[in-house]
Amino acid sequence: MGFTDLSSAEIAADYSIPVGKVFSLYNQLLIAYKHQKTHLALEDATAIIFHIFSEIYPKGTSDSVSDTAVT
């Protein structure tokens, strides 16, 4: 298992969400509680960011990356 150079606080800042929301996602995704400055395991960071993206770009919206055509 690798580690990222990201902490909960940095993810919250990058996506303009409260740190509490990131910790709430930990509970939903059954990720062990982390301190807000602890660097996350790669798998945990990926799961959190994927979940945040799925809330920002819900499936079926026109803003979805999968709906974007490359020209």
N, C-alpha and C positions, 0 to 999 in steps of 0.2 A: 504494500500500500504506500503510495507516494503522498507527499504533502504539498499544498499550494502555498503561495505567498499572499494568501487572502485570509482575513479574519472576518468575523461576523460584523464588526463595526465597519469594516471597509466595504463589505457587500451592501450593507444598509446604506452607506453613503453613496456608493456607485449607482444604486437603483432608487435613491430618494425614498427609502422606506424606513420606518423606525426600527431600531435594533430589536425591540420587543417583538416585531413581526417576524424577524429572522428566527428568534428563539421559539416563537409559536410554530414556525415551519419545522423546526427540529422535532418538536413534540409530534406533529402530524406525520412526519417521515420516520419516526422512531430513531432519531439520531441522538446519541448521548449528549447531554448538556455540555456546552463549551463556554469558557469565559469569552467575553466579547473581543478580546485581543489575541486569543489563541489562534494560531494558524490551523486551518482546517485540512482534514484528509481530502485528497483529490476526489474521491467518490462522494463525500459529504458535500463539498463545495459544488460539484456538478449537479447533484440532486437539488440543492437549494436554488441554484441559478436556473435550472430547467423549470422548477416549479414557479419561480418568479416570472419567467418568460411566459409560461402558460397562462398566468393571470393577466399579464400585460397584453398578450396576443392570443386570445382564446381561439380555439379551433373553429374554423369556418368564417373568420372575419376577413375582410378585404385587406387588412394591414398585415396579414400573416406572411412570413417569409416564404412559405411554400407556394403562395399564390403569385409571387413576383416572377415575371418573365424576364429572362436574360436576352438582351438584343445585341 
